[in-house]
Amino acid sequence: MKKYDPNKPIVYTHIPKCAGTSVVRLLRQWFGDVYHKLNQDETKDIILPRVETRDADGNWLENVKCIHGHFNHGRGYGLPYFYPELDQYFTILRDPFDLTVSMYFFAKGRSMDGKFWYRGKPVDIRDQFPTVESYVNSYPYWLFSHLPQDMTLDNCTEKLRQRFVYIGVFEDLQISIDNLAKILEKPEWKLPHMNVSMYDEPVPEYLREKFYLDYPLLKRVYDFALANYRLEDSELSANGGIKPAAAKAG
């Protein structure tokens, strides 16, 4: 993985439903005033703002060390082009099938309360997707919009290694946060689990394998994270980078 350079900003690319609400508190503790969370107001369809990272002479700004956002290609502000000058990222990933299912139930719950907005308008997701099956079968590629847009099945491993200093996994969140702290040389932090979606209908298990076949890039990116997130499966190099080692079975 890429060596972390604390002298320039790092991007936290926040994948929805991957513990981002919990991670916000962590990043505020770690980075303080040099942490910048970019917020988009869906109720007004305001696009993601941009924090400048350099001064007029091209030097990195000392008050910008971590930039956090839902970088979304579908909305016109995806990576890497939204911050072309930055080449070090970190994120938390989740099994893409489970993530998609979680997003459906999150959006459904918000819709039932009249609180789900999309591009400036309240939306009831049940009108378009009446069941979890209909959502999983037709809509999950929004997830790819939150990943760097120059990745393919052939080059995704190379692109991930070039840009990411660390990729944690939702399913082993505390260990992922502990390892991220080591990479960024930050204090350990016990992370609360927040913003949990409630499931109110069964999820057909046969959808899982179909999903993996339909969206192989999403599965390959997640499998890469799963194989590399454990520091005990890697060796910290003298300069702080992570050298990948063989993944453990199971």
C-alpha positions as CSV (number, residue, x, y, z in Angstrom):
1,M,0.0,0.0,0.0
2,K,1.0,3.6,-0.4
3,K,3.2,5.2,2.3
4,Y,1.4,7.9,4.3
5,D,2.9,11.4,4.0
6,P,1.7,13.5,6.9
7,N,3.0,16.7,5.2
8,K,0.1,16.7,2.7
9,P,-3.6,16.1,3.0
10,I,-5.1,12.7,3.0
11,V,-8.6,11.9,1.6
12,Y,-11.1,9.9,3.5
13,T,-13.4,8.6,0.8
14,H,-16.6,7.9,2.8
15,I,-18.5,5.0,1.3
16,P,-22.2,5.2,2.5
17,K,-23.2,2.6,5.1
18,C,-19.6,1.8,6.0
19,A,-19.5,3.2,9.6
20,G,-18.9,6.8,8.4
21,T,-21.1,8.3,11.2
22,S,-18.8,6.6,13.7
23,V,-15.6,7.5,11.9
24,V,-16.5,11.3,11.9
25,R,-16.0,11.5,15.7
26,L,-12.7,9.7,15.4
27,L,-11.3,12.0,12.7
28,R,-12.3,15.1,14.6
29,Q,-10.4,13.8,17.6
30,W,-7.4,12.8,15.5
31,F,-7.1,15.9,13.3
32,G,-8.9,18.7,15.1
33,D,-9.1,21.9,13.2
34,V,-7.1,20.5,10.2
35,Y,-9.9,18.0,9.5
36,H,-12.5,19.1,6.9
37,K,-15.8,17.3,6.4
38,L,-17.4,18.3,3.0
39,N,-21.1,18.3,3.4
40,Q,-23.7,18.1,0.6
41,D,-27.2,19.3,1.3
42,E,-29.5,16.8,-0.5
43,T,-32.6,18.9,0.4
44,K,-31.2,21.7,-1.8
45,D,-29.3,19.7,-4.3
46,I,-26.1,21.6,-3.5
47,I,-23.0,19.8,-4.8
48,L,-20.1,18.9,-2.7
49,P,-17.9,22.0,-1.8
50,R,-14.2,21.9,-2.3
51,V,-11.5,22.9,0.2
52,E,-8.4,24.2,-1.4
53,T,-5.2,22.4,-0.5
54,R,-2.4,24.6,-1.7
55,D,-1.4,28.3,-1.4
56,A,-0.7,30.6,-4.3
57,D,2.9,29.3,-4.4
58,G,1.8,25.7,-4.6
59,N,2.7,24.8,-1.0
60,W,0.4,22.5,1.0
61,L,-1.8,24.5,3.4
62,E,-1.0,23.7,7.0
63,N,-4.7,23.9,8.0
64,V,-5.8,21.1,5.7
65,K,-4.6,17.6,6.6
66,C,-7.6,15.4,6.2
67,I,-10.5,15.8,3.8
68,H,-13.7,13.8,4.2
69,G,-16.5,13.4,1.7
70,H,-19.0,11.3,-0.2
71,F,-17.0,11.7,-3.4
72,N,-19.6,10.7,-6.0
73,H,-18.9,10.4,-9.7
74,G,-22.7,10.2,-10.4
75,R,-23.0,13.7,-9.0
76,G,-20.0,15.0,-10.8
77,Y,-17.5,15.1,-8.0
78,G,-15.8,11.7,-8.0
79,L,-12.2,10.7,-7.4
80,P,-9.6,11.0,-8.6
81,Y,-10.6,14.1,-10.7
82,F,-12.2,16.1,-7.9
83,Y,-8.9,16.3,-6.0
84,P,-6.4,15.5,-8.8
85,E,-3.5,16.9,-6.7
86,L,-4.1,14.4,-3.9
87,D,-2.9,10.8,-4.2
88,Q,-3.3,9.4,-0.7
89,Y,-6.6,8.0,0.5
90,F,-8.1,5.8,3.1
91,T,-11.5,4.2,3.5
92,I,-13.6,1.6,5.2
93,L,-15.2,-1.0,2.9
94,R,-18.0,-3.5,3.5
95,D,-19.1,-6.6,1.7
96,P,-20.8,-5.0,-1.3
97,F,-23.9,-7.2,-1.2
98,D,-24.4,-6.5,2.5
99,L,-23.7,-2.8,1.9
100,T,-26.3,-2.6,-0.8
101,V,-28.9,-4.3,1.3
102,S,-28.2,-2.0,4.2
103,M,-28.6,1.0,1.9
104,Y,-32.0,-0.2,0.8
105,F,-33.3,-0.5,4.3
106,F,-31.8,2.8,5.3
107,A,-33.4,4.6,2.4
108,K,-36.7,2.7,3.0
109,G,-36.7,3.7,6.7
110,R,-36.0,7.3,5.8
111,S,-38.7,7.2,3.2
112,M,-41.3,5.9,5.7
113,D,-40.5,9.0,7.8
114,G,-40.6,11.4,4.9
115,K,-36.9,12.1,5.3
116,F,-35.3,10.6,2.3
117,W,-34.2,13.3,-0.1
118,Y,-32.6,13.0,-3.6
119,R,-31.4,16.0,-5.6
120,G,-33.5,18.5,-3.8
121,K,-36.7,16.5,-3.6
122,P,-38.3,14.1,-1.0
123,V,-38.4,10.6,-2.5
124,D,-40.1,7.5,-1.4
125,I,-37.8,4.8,-2.5
126,R,-40.5,2.2,-2.2
127,D,-42.2,3.7,-5.3
128,Q,-39.3,2.5,-7.5
129,F,-38.0,-0.4,-5.4
130,P,-40.9,-2.1,-3.5
131,T,-38.7,-4.9,-2.2
132,V,-35.1,-5.5,-1.3
133,E,-34.8,-7.9,-4.2
134,S,-35.9,-5.2,-6.7
135,Y,-33.3,-2.8,-5.3
136,V,-30.4,-5.3,-5.3
137,N,-31.2,-6.5,-8.8
138,S,-31.3,-3.0,-10.5
139,Y,-29.6,-0.3,-8.5
140,P,-26.4,-1.1,-6.6
141,Y,-23.8,0.3,-9.1
142,W,-24.1,3.6,-7.2
143,L,-21.4,2.1,-5.1
144,F,-18.9,2.2,-7.9
145,S,-19.6,6.0,-8.2
146,H,-17.9,6.4,-4.8
147,L,-14.7,4.6,-5.9
148,P,-11.9,6.0,-8.1
149,Q,-13.2,6.2,-11.6
150,D,-10.1,4.9,-13.4
151,M,-10.4,1.4,-11.9
152,T,-11.2,-1.7,-13.9
153,L,-11.1,-5.4,-13.2
154,D,-7.7,-5.5,-14.8
155,N,-6.1,-2.6,-13.0
156,C,-8.0,-2.2,-9.7
157,T,-5.3,-3.9,-7.5
158,E,-2.6,-1.6,-8.9
159,K,-4.8,1.5,-8.6
160,L,-5.7,0.7,-5.0
161,R,-2.0,0.1,-4.0
162,Q,-1.0,3.4,-5.7
163,R,-3.4,5.6,-3.8
164,F,-4.6,4.0,-0.6
165,V,-2.5,4.1,2.5
166,Y,-5.1,1.8,4.2
167,I,-8.4,0.2,3.5
168,G,-10.3,-1.2,6.5
169,V,-13.3,-3.5,6.6
170,F,-16.6,-2.9,8.3
171,E,-16.9,-6.5,9.4
172,D,-13.8,-6.1,11.6
173,L,-14.2,-2.4,12.4
174,Q,-12.3,-2.0,15.6
175,I,-9.3,-3.8,14.3
176,S,-9.4,-1.7,11.2
177,I,-9.5,1.5,13.2
178,D,-6.6,0.3,15.4
179,N,-4.6,-0.5,12.3
180,L,-5.4,2.9,10.7
181,A,-4.2,4.6,13.9
182,K,-0.9,2.8,13.5
183,I,-0.6,3.9,9.8
184,L,-1.5,7.5,10.6
185,E,0.5,7.5,13.9
186,K,-2.6,8.5,15.9
187,P,-3.8,7.4,19.3
188,E,-6.0,4.3,19.6
189,W,-9.8,5.0,19.8
190,K,-12.7,2.7,20.8
191,L,-15.3,3.2,18.2
192,P,-19.0,3.2,18.9
193,H,-21.3,1.6,16.4
194,M,-23.9,4.1,15.2
195,N,-26.5,4.7,12.4
196,V,-27.7,1.0,12.2
197,S,-30.3,0.2,9.5
198,M,-33.4,-1.8,10.6
199,Y,-34.3,-4.8,8.4
200,D,-38.1,-5.3,8.2
201,E,-38.3,-7.9,5.4
202,P,-36.4,-11.1,4.6
203,V,-33.3,-10.9,2.3
204,P,-33.3,-13.9,-0.1
205,E,-29.8,-15.4,0.3
206,Y,-29.7,-16.5,-3.4
207,L,-29.3,-12.8,-4.3
208,R,-25.8,-12.8,-2.9
209,E,-24.1,-15.0,-5.4
210,K,-26.0,-13.3,-8.3
211,F,-24.8,-10.0,-7.0
212,Y,-21.2,-11.0,-7.0
213,L,-21.6,-12.3,-10.6
214,D,-23.3,-9.1,-11.7
215,Y,-20.8,-6.7,-10.1
216,P,-17.4,-8.4,-10.1
217,L,-15.4,-5.2,-9.7
218,L,-17.1,-4.4,-6.5
219,K,-16.4,-7.8,-5.2
220,R,-12.8,-7.7,-6.3
221,V,-12.1,-4.4,-4.6
222,Y,-13.7,-5.7,-1.3
223,D,-11.7,-9.0,-1.5
224,F,-8.5,-6.9,-1.9
225,A,-9.4,-5.0,1.3
226,L,-10.3,-8.2,3.1
227,A,-6.9,-9.7,2.2
228,N,-4.8,-6.7,3.2
229,Y,-6.5,-4.9,6.2
230,R,-4.8,-6.9,8.9
231,L,-1.4,-5.5,9.9
232,E,-0.4,-9.0,11.3
233,D,-0.8,-10.1,7.6
234,S,1.7,-7.4,6.5
235,E,5.0,-6.0,7.5
236,L,5.4,-2.4,8.4
237,S,8.3,-1.1,6.4
238,A,10.8,1.3,8.0
239,N,9.2,4.3,6.3
240,G,5.7,3.5,7.4
241,G,4.3,1.8,4.3
242,I,2.6,-1.5,4.3
243,K,4.0,-4.4,2.4
244,P,1.3,-7.0,1.5
245,A,1.7,-10.5,2.7
246,A,-0.3,-13.7,2.0
247,A,-3.8,-13.5,3.3
248,K,-4.8,-15.9,5.9
249,A,-7.3,-18.6,5.0
250,G,-10.9,-18.1,6.1
